[in-house]
Amino acid sequence: MNSQITIGVVDDQQLFKLGMIALLKEFPKFKITLEAEDGRDLLEKLKTPKYKKNIPEVLLLDIEMPNMNGIDATVALRKKYPSIKIIILTMYNEEEMIMHLIERGANGFLPKNSNISIVADAIVAVKENGYYFTEQVSKVMVKGLVVSKRIKPTFNKAKLTDRELEIITLICRELTNKEIGEILYLNNRTVDEYRRRILEKTGAKNTAGIVMYALKNNLAN
């Protein structure tokens, strides 16, 4: 990766936040460009001139925060800043909570006690692929939830083209835009446009939502 990935860290626990920032700064491929105390503080900062043209590519976002928690912040971010990739930092591993947040636009989940190398891998994954699941929060688990109907993600009834279905299959194989383009002989911009159309047609919020849509409709090979 030629350029640095810009990162924001949002957590009301000062020691945790500063510790995470210090560890991430050890990676040359990362650049910390924003830190915030909670969701409200984050949204206020994103409105300022400093960040309007320098929005972080990836946010590490805590769930339990005062003023505005991670769930509400995720919903607000998806409406106003859809390009931001969101990794939820949580002490919770309940399947319902995870699915709830995926439906609202979270790109990945990490326990707050994760090793920094795992955090780094997750940041790169959501930047390149659009989502990151730990082994526990895997596509197999998501499939189990959807099939068992314990969680019922809401999607549009989509009429997808053969090319769009082909791209969905490749997305489910965790391929990047570049890798998909190489297989289908398309440039990155064209693949990105197909992703946008798929999101619009299905009603999915992000790439993780596309995977959920594929699993629900038996499109993931």
KAHU-V168287 format. One record per pair of residues at least 4 apart in sequence whose ideal C-beta (glycine too) atoms are under 7 Angstrom apart, sorted by sequence separation. I is the first residue (numbers start at 1). GAP is how many residues later the second one is. D is the distance in whole Angstrom. If there is no record, write none. Layout:
# KAHU-V168287
I,GAP,D
I,GAP,D
This chain:
# KAHU-V168287
13,4,6
14,4,6
15,4,6
16,4,6
17,4,6
18,4,6
19,4,6
20,4,6
21,4,6
37,4,4
38,4,7
39,4,6
40,4,6
41,4,6
42,4,6
43,4,7
50,4,7
51,4,6
65,4,5
68,4,5
69,4,7
70,4,6
71,4,7
72,4,6
73,4,6
74,4,6
75,4,7
76,4,6
77,4,5
78,4,6
94,4,7
95,4,6
96,4,6
97,4,6
98,4,6
99,4,6
100,4,7
102,4,6
110,4,5
114,4,5
116,4,6
117,4,7
118,4,6
119,4,7
120,4,7
121,4,6
122,4,6
123,4,6
124,4,6
125,4,5
126,4,6
133,4,4
137,4,6
139,4,6
140,4,7
141,4,7
142,4,6
143,4,6
144,4,6
160,4,4
162,4,6
163,4,6
164,4,6
165,4,7
166,4,7
167,4,6
168,4,7
169,4,7
171,4,7
175,4,4
176,4,7
177,4,6
178,4,6
179,4,7
180,4,6
186,4,4
188,4,6
189,4,6
190,4,7
191,4,7
192,4,7
193,4,7
194,4,6
195,4,6
196,4,6
197,4,6
198,4,6
205,4,5
207,4,7
208,4,7
209,4,6
210,4,6
211,4,6
212,4,6
213,4,6
11,5,5
36,5,4
46,5,5
64,5,6
65,5,6
68,5,5
92,5,5
101,5,4
114,5,5
126,5,6
133,5,5
136,5,7
145,5,5
146,5,7
160,5,5
170,5,5
175,5,5
181,5,5
186,5,5
199,5,5
204,5,3
214,5,4
215,5,5
11,6,4
24,6,5
36,6,4
45,6,6
63,6,6
126,6,5
133,6,7
145,6,5
181,6,6
204,6,5
214,6,4
25,7,6
63,7,4
77,7,6
125,7,4
146,7,7
181,7,6
9,8,5
24,8,6
62,8,6
63,8,7
110,8,7
202,8,7
36,9,6
46,9,7
61,9,5
77,9,6
110,9,6
204,9,5
211,9,7
122,10,4
170,10,5
178,10,6
181,10,5
9,11,5
21,11,5
34,11,6
98,11,6
177,11,5
180,11,5
199,11,7
202,11,5
9,12,6
61,12,6
74,12,6
110,12,6
198,12,6
61,13,7
88,13,6
167,13,6
170,13,6
21,14,6
108,14,5
177,14,4
177,15,6
7,17,6
34,17,6
17,18,6
70,18,6
88,18,5
108,18,5
166,18,7
86,19,7
90,19,6
107,19,4
86,20,5
87,20,6
91,20,7
33,21,6
86,21,5
87,21,4
88,21,5
89,21,6
90,21,7
91,21,6
34,22,5
85,22,5
90,22,7
7,23,6
9,23,7
33,23,5
87,23,6
89,23,5
107,23,6
108,23,6
5,24,6
7,24,7
107,24,5
108,24,3
167,24,7
4,25,6
5,25,6
6,25,5
7,25,5
8,25,6
12,25,5
59,25,6
61,25,6
63,25,6
107,25,7
108,25,7
109,25,7
4,26,6
7,26,7
8,26,4
9,26,5
10,26,5
12,26,5
39,26,6
55,26,6
61,26,7
78,26,7
4,27,4
6,27,5
8,27,7
38,27,4
40,27,4
58,27,5
59,27,5
60,27,5
61,27,6
62,27,5
63,27,5
74,27,6
78,27,4
167,27,5
1,28,6
8,28,7
10,28,7
38,28,6
39,28,7
40,28,4
55,28,7
56,28,7
57,28,6
59,28,7
61,28,7
109,28,5
38,29,5
39,29,3
55,29,6
58,29,7
60,29,6
63,29,7
75,29,5
38,30,6
39,30,6
71,30,7
74,30,5
164,30,6
168,30,6
39,31,7
42,31,6
74,31,6
163,31,7
167,31,7
10,32,5
74,32,6
39,33,6
43,33,6
71,33,7
164,33,7
39,34,3
164,34,5
46,35,7
87,35,6
87,36,7
171,36,6
87,39,6
98,39,6
171,39,6
172,39,6
20,40,7
171,40,7
85,41,4
160,41,6
85,42,6
168,42,6
172,42,5
93,43,7
158,43,4
158,44,5
87,45,7
129,45,5
156,45,6
95,46,7
99,46,6
156,46,6
168,46,5
129,47,6
155,47,5
156,47,4
8,48,4
128,48,5
155,48,5
172,48,4
7,49,6
10,49,6
155,49,7
6,50,5
10,50,7
12,50,7
95,50,6
103,50,5
169,50,7
6,51,5
7,51,5
8,51,5
9,51,5
10,51,5
11,51,4
168,51,5
169,51,7
5,52,6
10,52,6
99,52,4
169,52,5
5,53,6
7,53,7
12,53,5
12,54,6
165,54,6
96,55,7
155,58,5
153,59,5
155,61,7
153,63,6
58,65,5
146,66,7
58,68,6
58,69,6
146,69,5
57,70,6
142,70,6
146,70,5
139,72,6
143,72,5
142,73,6
131,75,7
130,76,6
131,76,5
139,76,7
130,77,3
131,77,4
11,78,7
129,78,7
130,78,7
131,80,7
23,93,5
27,93,6
30,93,7
107,99,6
105,100,4
104,101,7
105,101,5
107,101,6
102,106,5
102,107,7
102,110,6
7,116,7
5,118,6
5,122,5
78,127,6
